[in-house]
Amino acid sequence: MIEQEKIKQGVRLLLEGIGEDPSREGLAATPDRVARMYEEIFGGMEENAGEHLSKVFTAESAGIVLEKDIIFHSTCEHHLMPFYGRAHIAYLPQGKVVGLSKLARTVEVYARRLQIQEQMTGQIADAIMEHLQPRGVMVVLEAEHMCMTMRGIKKPGSSTVTVAVRGAFEDGALQEQVYRMMRM
């Protein structure tokens, strides 16, 4: 549960720590604004992906389902800086499919937490395997990390790609088919 008062206290301390006066006009409401923002951007902390993946439909098709270019924003747990990009999810249904918006909602559940991209990729794949029980799943995340572009090494435009494969997608030929579909 997000504790707004603790966040406000922390923001005041942070402002003091960088040499600012938290009571000055431009900053007086900042702790409250940050607390409300954190409630929004970390809302996935209290969500369960299973809620979104539980509404399924019967489908006879056994072909690959690919939802690509799902935009996400997350926060790096190492530097508390944003990373953002696109998620691509492919799965092989086994008699049931989920509404396409539910895949995007699943990405949001995990993106709206303190996160590392490598972990988030696996969490999305594992949730889909657990709740949809497909023959396989492949999740690809491409993201730019502000901790790489704004500080430290300062390499804007660099991106990190992570891949998680489960089940049938451990087959390289299926993976290649998904990559071809992603380029369409």
Rosetta blueprint (number, residue, H / E / L):
1 M L
2 I L
3 E L
4 Q H
5 E H
6 K H
7 I H
8 K H
9 Q H
10 G H
11 V H
12 R H
13 L H
14 L H
15 L H
16 E H
17 G H
18 I L
19 G L
20 E L
21 D L
22 P L
23 S L
24 R L
25 E L
26 G L
27 L L
28 A L
29 A L
30 T H
31 P H
32 D H
33 R H
34 V H
35 A H
36 R H
37 M H
38 Y H
39 E H
40 E H
41 I H
42 F L
43 G H
44 G H
45 M H
46 E H
47 E L
48 N L
49 A H
50 G H
51 E H
52 H H
53 L H
54 S L
55 K L
56 V E
57 F E
58 T E
59 A L
60 E L
61 S L
62 A L
63 G L
64 I L
65 V E
66 L E
67 E E
68 K E
69 D E
70 I E
71 I E
72 F E
73 H E
74 S E
75 T E
76 C E
77 E L
78 H L
79 H L
80 L L
81 M L
82 P E
83 F E
84 Y E
85 G E
86 R E
87 A E
88 H E
89 I E
90 A E
91 Y E
92 L E
93 P L
94 Q L
95 G L
96 K E
97 V E
98 V E
99 G L
100 L H
101 S H
102 K H
103 L H
104 A H
105 R H
106 T H
107 V H
108 E H
109 V H
110 Y H
111 A H
112 R L
113 R L
114 L E
115 Q E
116 I L
117 Q H
118 E H
119 Q H
120 M H
121 T H
122 G H
123 Q H
124 I H
125 A H
126 D H
127 A H
128 I H
129 M H
130 E H
131 H H
132 L H
133 Q L
134 P L
135 R L
136 G E
137 V E
138 M E
139 V E
140 V E
141 L E
142 E E
143 A E
144 E E
145 H E
146 M H
147 C H
148 M H
149 T H
150 M L
151 R L
152 G L
153 I L
154 K L
155 K L
156 P L
157 G L
158 S L
159 S L
160 T E
161 V E
162 T E
163 V E
164 A E
165 V E
166 R E
167 G E
168 A H
169 F H
170 E H
171 D L
172 G H
173 A H
174 L H
175 Q H
176 E H
177 Q H
178 V H
179 Y H
180 R H
181 M H
182 M H
183 R H
184 M L
